[in-house]
Amino acid sequence: MLHLINRLKTPLLSFGGTRTISQLINMEKPCILATTFGAHGGINKCFAPVVEKHFTIIPYETFLLDQKNLSEQVKAVFVWGSALKVDRDLMQSLPNLKVVVNGGVGVDHLDIPMINSFGVKVCNTPHVVDNATADLGMGLMLASARKIVEGHHYSLTHNNEDLPESSMGVDVCGATLGIIGMGRIGYKVARRAQPFDMKIFYHNRNRRKEEERAVGAMYCANMEDLLQQSDFVMVVVNLSPATQKLIGAKELAMMKPTSTLINISRGLVVDQDALVEALQKKVIRAAALDVTYPEPLPIGHPLAALPNVIILPHMGTHSVETMQIMVEKMVTNALAVLGGNQPPDEVKV
Ligand SMILES: O=C(O)[C@H](O)CO
């Protein structure tokens, strides 16, 4: 059987050319297990050389072909989102695993105590994702406000018809932005909103006086105040049991009928069914989402049928520069652990 499998070229393998399974087993560099790339699924071909300077990549698809022979080779697992599920079964199958490295800051998809119970560390890539994610938040706000996606489609298909009434946007300049979650990314959003002459409110567990002063933001201890007063509500919190479905029917009903909800955190922070209903009934004007559940959203999902929604496939960190730095940081963390050193970005619970 192994003989047969070894004759197979590894499928979907875009790293350093195709290798047989026995070649993978005989690699001198330590092996990492990783998924290949979807919108948010794994190592992109163009970043593979950064990883391959130090590691041999075993694509998850190849691993599944011959788990028995490959599992002992794996020293590190690289994950992006939940494309590769790091569950108890996977952990049990990797006896020499030392570290799970997450590309991105949010680790809500990882059961850290369970992973740690195998003597395996978890690392992520904080800081380096902040600017790209904040940029995308601004992009979504501007695109939704000024109907950029609609304008694009009109330009391609107009047949000399007039611009429809529905293409009329709303101003961002001078509008009120409510930021829910003034962490590093929330703060970067506020900094970008300031030169747009936006009035900025924020809600956060703890008041952030220094950040508040730096961007001229006003603290709303009560999220209700922020929801009632904002023209744009941007959700930037981490997903946790406390923030799951933080924005539901009740919260949407508090928002202005002219307001827009932007979510760049995690899909589950917003009750998606309640959002569909709010958008259908025009309880709010529009939504612009980088994150949904599931991801990507299935074709034909009711959200996708709505004219007042922009949906992206979780692309907050999806830029050449940011991905490059993220992958480098993942490598640095993995090398530290495998070298017996404390990694710079260990996530502890
Ligand atoms: O958590 C993050 O950093 C981004 O959402 C990518 O997962």
The ligand as an SDF file (V2000), in Angstrom:
LIG
                    3D

  7  6  0  0  0  0  0  0  0  0999 V2000
   -7.4770   37.0020   13.6010 O   0  0  0  0  0  0  0  0  0  0  0  0
   -6.9010   37.5800   12.6890 C   0  0  0  0  0  0  0  0  0  0  0  0
   -5.7920   38.0930   12.8080 O   0  0  0  0  0  0  0  0  0  0  0  0
   -7.5170   37.6510   11.3440 C   0  0  0  0  0  0  0  0  0  0  0  0
   -8.8940   37.6200   11.4130 O   0  0  0  0  0  0  0  0  0  0  0  0
   -7.0290   36.5120   10.5120 C   0  0  0  0  0  0  0  0  0  0  0  0
   -7.5010   35.3420   11.0980 O   0  0  0  0  0  0  0  0  0  0  0  0
  1  2  2  0
  2  3  1  0
  2  4  1  0
  4  5  1  0
  4  6  1  0
  6  7  1  0
M  END
$$$$
